[in-house]
């Protein structure tokens, strides 16, 4: 298990470096810059601004300076939010995004596994058809359509929940459902397929012949194997929830990473764009790594991959 984890960590670090390098040069080579949209200013002022953000240097020198700062944990100053560093902007933005993503992931796991277990226990039955129908519905609806529909119904018409902003627990209900329901639908289908296949195995029949209760057979013996596809899916899915919050945060006006990512991209804030890209990339590779570890713990054959 330890050699497997070491190999994965090495690959994780190399992947992050490649993502950071490619993102840095693509961003610098894209048309426009952080001060192109500003009104005309004195040449000395513009030169001072460019010097502060190292834009007066060659591209390799900019990259070397940025990488050296990154290794010290300094993501640089933000041009979109004057007076603040990228570290300070991200420190304020990460908690709302993580809270939103964590709650959505928790809801998705609970609803998805329960619905999948209910449907997979009796394939072709009424519960199976109902779960399949609702899963297909939520998989097919884009998050921006689902979020707008929930906002229109439960906020504007019924007035049960706030329309936006992060003002108490009630303001998180609609964004969490917008992010969590599509993922719950995918998890339900994976769990249903895995359990339906597992329940026909010989060792399940052996467990039943020993007089073990059906509930224990399903929950202890069946789900352990049936959830392997779900565990494999969780790594990229969890990262997808957090990166997918870009759209949801804009719909519900939440002050998270997604909002800052969009604002920094529109304003060509190089430092903040790179900071958010690194956070999202680190989340993606780390969650995939944890998913691989969980899969290896459940299925030792995965350690040889």
C-alpha positions in Angstrom: 0.0 0.0 0.0 2.8 2.4 0.8 4.7 2.0 -2.5 1.4 2.5 -4.3 0.8 5.8 -2.3 4.3 7.0 -3.0 3.9 6.4 -6.7 0.7 8.3 -6.8 2.1 11.3 -4.8 5.0 11.6 -7.2 2.7 11.7 -10.2 0.5 14.2 -8.3 3.3 16.7 -7.9 4.5 16.3 -11.5 0.9 16.9 -12.7 0.5 20.0 -10.6 3.8 21.4 -12.0 2.7 20.8 -15.6 -0.7 22.3 -15.0 0.8 25.4 -13.4 3.4 25.8 -16.2 1.0 25.4 -19.1 -1.6 27.7 -17.5 1.0 30.4 -16.8 2.2 30.6 -20.4 -1.2 30.3 -22.0 -2.5 33.1 -19.8 0.4 35.4 -20.7 0.1 34.6 -24.4 -3.7 35.4 -24.5 -4.7 38.8 -25.9 -5.1 41.6 -23.4 -3.5 42.4 -20.0 -4.5 43.6 -16.5 -4.2 47.3 -17.4 -5.4 47.4 -21.0 -8.9 48.4 -20.1 -7.8 51.2 -17.8 -8.0 54.8 -18.8 -4.9 56.4 -20.2 -2.4 57.1 -17.4 1.0 58.7 -17.2 3.8 56.5 -18.7 5.7 56.5 -15.4 2.6 55.3 -13.5 2.0 52.5 -16.0 5.7 51.5 -15.8 5.4 51.3 -12.0 2.3 49.2 -12.3 3.9 46.8 -14.7 7.1 46.6 -12.6 5.0 45.7 -9.5 3.5 42.7 -11.3 6.7 41.8 -13.2 5.1 42.5 -16.6 8.2 44.5 -17.6 10.3 41.4 -17.7 10.7 38.7 -20.3 8.3 35.8 -20.2 10.9 33.3 -18.8 11.9 35.8 -16.1 8.2 36.3 -15.2 7.8 32.5 -14.9 11.0 32.1 -12.8 9.9 34.8 -10.4 6.4 33.5 -10.1 7.6 29.9 -9.5 10.1 31.1 -6.8 7.3 33.0 -5.0 5.0 30.0 -5.3 7.5 27.7 -3.6 7.5 30.2 -0.7 3.7 30.1 -0.6 3.3 33.7 -2.0 0.8 33.9 -4.9 1.5 37.6 -5.5 -0.6 40.8 -5.4 -4.1 41.0 -7.0 -4.7 43.6 -9.7 -8.4 43.0 -9.6 -8.6 43.7 -5.8 -6.1 46.5 -5.1 -4.4 46.4 -1.7 -5.0 42.6 -1.3 -2.8 39.7 -2.1 -4.1 36.6 -3.8 -3.5 34.7 -0.6 -5.9 37.0 1.2 -8.5 36.8 -1.5 -8.4 33.0 -1.7 -8.4 32.7 2.1 -11.7 34.5 2.2 -13.2 32.7 -0.8 -12.2 29.1 -0.1 -14.4 28.5 3.0 -17.7 29.3 1.3 -16.8 27.1 -1.7 -15.7 24.2 0.4 -18.8 24.5 2.6 -21.0 24.5 -0.5 -19.1 21.6 -2.2 -18.8 19.5 1.0 -22.5 19.8 1.8 -23.4 19.0 -1.9 -21.1 16.0 -1.9 -22.6 14.7 1.4 -26.1 15.1 0.2 -25.2 13.4 -3.1 -23.6 10.4 -1.3 -26.5 9.8 1.1 -29.3 10.2 -1.5 -27.4 8.4 -4.2 -26.3 5.3 -2.2 -29.8 5.0 -0.6 -31.6 5.3 -3.9 -29.2 3.0 -5.6 -29.5 0.3 -2.9 -33.3 0.6 -3.1 -33.3 0.2 -6.8 -30.7 -2.5 -7.1 -32.3 -4.7 -4.5 -35.2 -5.5 -6.8 -34.1 -4.8 -10.4 -37.0 -4.1 -12.7 -39.4 -3.3 -9.8 -41.3 -0.2 -9.1 -38.6 1.4 -7.0 -36.0 0.6 -9.7 -38.1 2.3 -12.4 -38.8 5.3 -10.2 -35.2 5.8 -9.3 -34.0 5.4 -12.9 -36.6 8.0 -14.1 -35.6 10.6 -11.5 -31.9 9.9 -12.0 -32.2 10.4 -15.8 -34.1 13.6 -15.2 -31.5 15.2 -12.9 -28.6 14.0 -15.1 -30.1 15.6 -18.1 -30.8 19.0 -16.6 -27.8 21.4 -16.7 -26.9 23.0 -13.4 -27.6 26.5 -14.5 -31.1 25.5 -15.6 -31.7 23.5 -12.4 -30.4 26.4 -10.3 -32.6 28.9 -12.1 -35.7 26.7 -11.7 -35.1 26.2 -8.0 -34.5 29.9 -7.5 -37.7 30.8 -9.4 -39.9 28.3 -7.6 -38.6 28.3 -4.0 -37.3 31.8 -3.7 -39.3 34.1 -5.9 -42.7 32.4 -5.9 -42.9 30.4 -2.6 -40.3 32.6 -0.8 -39.1 29.7 1.3 -35.4 30.4 0.9 -33.3 33.5 0.2 -32.5 34.4 -3.4 -28.8 34.7 -3.0 -25.8 35.8 -0.9 -24.4 33.8 2.0 -26.7 34.9 4.8 -27.3 31.9 7.1 -28.0 28.2 6.6 -31.2 28.8 4.6 -29.2 30.6 1.8 -27.2 27.4 1.2 -30.2 25.0 0.6 -30.8 25.9 -3.0 -27.2 26.0 -4.1 -26.4 22.7 -2.3 -29.4 21.0 -4.1 -28.4 22.5 -7.4 -24.9 20.9 -7.1 -25.8 17.8 -5.2 -28.9 16.4 -7.1 -27.1 15.7 -10.4 -24.3 14.0 -8.7 -26.7 12.0 -6.5 -28.4 10.8 -9.7 -25.1 9.5 -11.1 -24.2 7.8 -7.9 -27.6 6.2 -7.7 -27.2 4.7 -11.2 -23.7 3.4 -10.4 -24.8 1.9 -7.0 -27.9 0.4 -8.6 -25.9 -1.3 -11.4 -23.2 -2.5 -9.0 -25.7 -3.9 -6.5 -27.9 -5.6 -9.1 -24.9 -7.4 -10.5 -23.4 -8.3 -7.1 -26.6 -9.7 -5.6 -26.5 -12.5 -8.2 -23.1 -13.7 -7.2 -22.5 -17.2 -5.7 -21.1 -15.8 -2.4 -24.2 -13.8 -1.9 -26.3 -16.9 -2.1 -23.9 -18.6 0.3 -24.4 -15.8 2.8 -28.1 -16.1 2.5 -27.9 -19.9 3.0 -26.1 -19.3 6.3 -29.3 -17.6 7.7 -27.9 -14.0 7.6 -30.6 -11.4 7.4 -31.4 -9.8 4.1 -30.6 -6.4 5.4 -27.1 -7.5 6.5 -26.5 -9.3 3.2 -27.3 -6.1 1.2 -25.6 -3.6 3.5 -22.5 -5.6 4.6 -21.8 -8.1 1.9 -23.4 -6.6 -1.2 -22.7 -2.9 -1.0 -19.0 -3.3 -0.2 -18.4 -4.7 -3.7 -21.2 -2.7 -5.4 -19.8 0.6 -4.3 -16.4 0.1 -6.1 -17.7 2.0 -9.2 -19.0 4.8 -6.9 -15.6 5.1 -5.1 -13.8 5.3 -8.5 -16.3 8.0 -9.5 -16.0 10.1 -6.3 -12.5 11.6 -7.0 -13.3 13.4 -10.2 -16.9 13.9 -9.2 -16.0 15.7 -5.9 -13.6 17.9 -7.9 -16.4 18.5 -10.4 -18.7 19.6 -7.7 -16.2 22.2 -6.5 -15.3 23.4 -10.0 -18.9 23.3 -11.1 -19.7 25.7 -8.3 -18.4 28.4 -10.6 -21.8 28.5 -12.3 -23.8 28.0 -9.1 -22.0 30.7 -7.2 -22.7 33.2 -10.0 -26.4 32.2 -10.0 -26.8 32.6 -6.2 -24.2 35.4 -5.8 -22.1 33.5 -3.4 -18.6 34.9 -2.5 -16.6 31.8 -3.4 -13.8 30.7 -5.6 -16.0 30.5 -8.7 -17.0 34.2 -8.4 -13.4 35.3 -8.0 -12.3 33.1 -10.9 -14.8 34.6 -13.3 -14.0 38.2 -12.1 -10.2 37.6 -12.4 -10.5 36.1 -15.8 -12.6 39.1 -17.1 -10.2 41.6 -15.6 -7.0 39.7 -16.7 -5.8 39.4 -13.1 -2.9 37.1 -13.8 -2.0 36.3 -10.2 -5.6 35.6 -9.1 -6.4 33.5 -12.1 -3.2 31.4 -11.5 -4.2 31.1 -7.8 -7.7 29.8 -8.5 -6.3 27.4 -11.2 -3.8 26.0 -8.7 -6.5 25.5 -6.0 -8.9 23.8 -8.4 -6.0 21.7 -9.9 -4.8 20.7 -6.4 -8.3 19.7 -5.5 -8.7 17.6 -8.6 -5.5 15.6 -8.3 -5.8 15.3 -4.5 -9.3 14.0 -4.6 -8.4 11.6 -7.4 -5.5 10.4 -5.2 -7.8 9.8 -2.2 -10.2 8.0 -4.5 -7.4 5.7 -5.7 -6.4 5.0 -2.0 -10.0 4.1 -1.1 -10.3 1.9 -4.1 -7.0 0.2 -3.3 -8.2 -0.4 0.3 -11.5 -2.0 -1.0 -9.9 -3.9 -3.9 -6.2 -4.9 -3.5 -6.0 -5.6 -7.3 -6.1 -1.8 -7.8 -2.7 -1.4 -6.1 -0.9 -3.0 -9.1 -2.2 -0.4 -11.6 
